[in-house]
């Protein structure tokens, strides 16, 4: 079901400073930037092999990420697993008793189809299913 890691998401207070850190430290540039209105975040994606580091910052105080960062600060926020069929995998995990954030897949970054699994289901890790 899971074909590879799509991305590791890192919550940051200052997106430009985080981009500069990755540029200076590792010599990399973002390959994609996007505002994800539904989630209230701005992102920058840095490609690493066939996966990404996703730098995320909230642009509104009502964003779920802003609320998360108030409690936890900066750092790893979630991991995205690439799947061939997001709807199929989501239905499977729900049938297995998984608690989900998204009852149905929705549009995510880069035009992907995504759905989140609740961290209480997955050993404290927020998991995003990603279908390209």
N, C-alpha and C positions, 0 to 999 in steps of 0.2 A: 504493500500500500504506500509506504513512504519510499520515495525514489532517491532523494538526497536532501541535504540541508539547503534551503533556499536562502535564508539569511539569519543573522544574529542581530537583534535590535538592541541598541544602546540608547537609553534616555539621557539627554544632555540639556543643560540650562541654556547654553549659548551655542547654537548650531554653527555659526561662522567660526567660533573659536575651536570647536571640535574638528571642523573641516581643516582648519589651519594646522591643528595638532597632527592629524593623519598625513597632511601634505608634507609638513616639515619632518616628522618622525619616520614616515614610511615611504615618502615620495609618491603618494597616490593622489588621484583627483576623483571627485564624484563623477559617476557616469550618468546619473539621473537625479533630478530634484523635482519634488512635487509637494503641493499642499493637499492634504487629504482632509477635505471639509468634514466628512462624517465623523472623523475621529478627532478633529481639532488639532492636527499636528502638521508640522513641516518636516520633510525628510530629505536626506541626502543619502544616496546609495554609492558605496564604494565596492567595486567588483574585486573579488578574490577567487581566482580560478572560475568555477561555474556557480559560485555563491556570492553573497553580498554581506557587507557590514552595513546595517541600516542605522543611521544616526537620526534620532527623533527628538523634536522639541515641541512642546505645546505652544500654540499661539493664542489660546484662550484659557482663562482660569477654570472654565467648566469642562475642559477636556478630561477624559478618563486618565490620560497620561499626566496631566497637571496634578490631579488628585493623588495618583500613584507617587509622583515625585515629592509631594508634600510630606508623605509618610516615609519614603525610602530613599530619596535623593537620586543622584545620578547613578548610572550603571546599567548592567544587563537587564533588559525589560522582558524580552520574550525571544523564543526561537521559532523560526518558520520552517516547516517541513514541506518540501515539494511533493505533491501527489498528482496522479494522473486524472483523478475525478474527485473533486472536492465534495460534491453532493453525496457520492457513494461512500466516501470515507467518513463523512460527517454522520450519515445515517448508521453506518457500522458502529462507530464509537458510541453513539447514543444508544443503540441496541445493546451494547456491552455495559451500559450503565454510566457512561461518562457524563459529567456535568458540562454543559456548553455555555458559552457566552452568546454565540450566534445560533439560533435555531435553524436558520437557512443560510446558505452561502450568499455572499454579497461581493460587490466590486471593491477591489483593493488597489494598491499602488501598481503602477505600470499596466493597468487594465487587467490585472489578474483576478481570479475568483478566489475568495478567502473565507475562512470561518475560524473562530477562536474557540479553544477548549479551556475551561476554567482551571486555574492552577491547583485547586483542591482535588481535581481529578488526576493530575499528573505530577505527583511528588513535589508540589509547590512551584511548578514551572508553567507559565502561560505559554500555550502552544498555538501557533497559527498554522492552519492547513493552507497551502498555496498551490493553486492550479494555474499554470501559465496559459 
